[in-house]
Amino acid sequence: MDHEDSARFAFLHAAPVIGGAALLKLPPLLGALGDGLRGPLLAGSVAAFVAAYLAPRYLARHFEHRALIPFSIYCSVVGLGSLAYFAVT
């Protein structure tokens, strides 16, 4: 699988999980307890939709010319740092 296909697969794989979480959390937020949250909820949903739509396109173009080695090093360092932090605390 090439980089473009793997990025597209990862985003498509996350869509059902995000949709399921939205279905579980939206009714309480839109009910009587969420009176002041409707505007920010709508703005956040629109921003998340735009970002989720544009991110795979950007990553596909990015992966055509660049490799994932710097990102994998970053993930490894942050992951090991997080493990060390949570092991100590």
C-alpha positions in Angstrom: 0.0 0.0 0.0 1.5 3.4 -0.9 1.5 6.4 1.3 -1.5 8.1 -0.3 -3.7 5.0 0.1 -2.7 4.4 3.7 -3.5 8.0 4.6 -6.9 7.8 2.9 -7.5 4.4 4.6 -6.6 5.9 8.1 -9.0 8.8 7.7 -11.8 6.6 6.4 -11.2 4.1 9.1 -11.7 6.8 11.8 -15.0 8.1 10.3 -17.3 5.5 11.8 -15.8 5.9 15.3 -16.2 9.7 15.1 -19.7 9.4 13.8 -20.6 7.0 16.6 -19.2 9.3 19.2 -21.2 12.2 17.7 -24.4 10.1 17.8 -23.8 9.3 21.5 -22.9 12.8 22.6 -25.2 15.0 20.5 -28.6 14.3 22.2 -27.4 15.5 25.7 -25.7 18.5 24.1 -28.8 19.5 22.1 -31.2 18.9 25.0 -32.3 21.3 27.8 -28.8 21.2 29.4 -27.1 22.4 26.3 -28.8 25.7 25.8 -25.6 27.8 25.6 -23.7 25.2 23.6 -25.6 25.1 20.3 -23.6 27.9 18.6 -20.1 26.7 19.6 -21.2 23.1 18.8 -22.2 24.1 15.3 -19.0 26.2 14.7 -16.8 23.3 16.0 -18.6 20.8 13.9 -18.2 22.9 10.7 -14.5 23.4 11.5 -14.0 19.7 12.2 -15.7 18.8 8.9 -13.6 21.2 6.9 -10.4 20.0 8.6 -11.3 16.3 8.0 -12.1 17.1 4.4 -8.9 18.9 3.7 -6.4 16.9 5.7 -6.4 13.8 3.5 -5.9 15.9 0.4 -3.0 17.7 2.0 -1.4 14.5 3.2 -1.8 12.9 -0.2 0.1 15.7 -1.8 2.6 15.8 1.0 3.3 12.0 0.7 4.0 12.3 -3.0 7.2 14.2 -2.4 8.2 13.4 1.2 8.7 10.4 3.5 7.3 9.6 6.9 10.6 9.2 8.6 10.6 12.6 10.4 7.1 12.0 11.6 7.9 8.5 12.8 10.8 9.7 14.8 8.7 12.4 16.3 6.0 9.9 17.3 8.6 7.6 18.8 10.2 10.3 20.9 6.8 11.7 22.1 5.5 8.2 22.8 8.6 7.2 24.8 8.5 10.5 26.6 4.8 10.0 27.5 5.5 6.4 28.7 8.3 7.7 30.9 6.2 10.5 32.3 3.3 8.3 33.2 5.5 5.6 34.6 7.0 8.1 37.0 3.7 9.8 38.1 
